[in-house]
Amino acid sequence: MNRCSRRFRTLALFPLALLTLAAGGCGNVFKPKHKLLVDSITAPGAEKPSGRSYRLIAKKSVVAQTQMQIPVVKACVDAALVGVGMYEAPPAVAPDFFIEVGFGVETAGRTEPSSRETYVQWSARENPGHSLDRPTGAEVWDVRVAVLGIAGRVETAMPLLCSVAAGYMASDTRMETKVEVPQDDPRIAAVRQAAILILEANAPRKAPASEGTSAGNKPAPSPIPSPAK
């Protein structure tokens, strides 16, 4: 009788345990998640750069990427940085930081598509010399975020990667760290939506038929500048 009583008591408590699990926020266990690798380093004493200005420059490895990719990547990077309180310096104003951006798919030594890394990397340098086109100070932080097994174009992973990278700026993971992010994380949706608005604002405007095909067109959005030589 004692065994039966214990069994019935356990079964009776099972639904209660599930309700407690959900009420406590542990329902996230059942949500699909992105699995990422994050590697972040920072200089001693570096602070979160909220309220500071930046200018993006492209790593040499991505300068040859297609022009369609680069504006999309830049829009996602801009959206993520603005989302944490930074702002892009106007063209004639020296930024506080230059942020070198790299992205792509790492396939070296990986034969299985599920093991290939789609990544973004940001490296920030200070600009005490107030240069308009190149950093004049030391590197203050570097963050690399990668997701495994993403199918399709690199751009599709950028809202995810940039939203995570923005959260790890000026922090030190000490080593490459595995993190999980829910697929419905609102930060990803916020970066995606903000990037769409940026791209729409920069899209060439079609001229009215009476003005001809070339009049009134805005220039195409410029890519991330190449590093100054």
Secondary structure, 3 states (H helix, E strand, C coil): CHHHHHHHHHHHHHHHHHHHHHHCCHHHHHCCEEEEEEEEEECCCCCCCCCCEEEEEECHHHCCCCCCHHHHHHHHHHHHHHHCCCEECCCCCCCCEEEEEEEEEECCCCCCHHHCEEEEEEEEEECCCCCCCCCCCCEEEEEEEEEECCCCCHHHHHHHHHHHHHHCCCCCCCCCEEEEEECCCHHHHHHHHHHHHHHHHHCCCCCCHHHCCCCCCCCCCCCCCCCCC
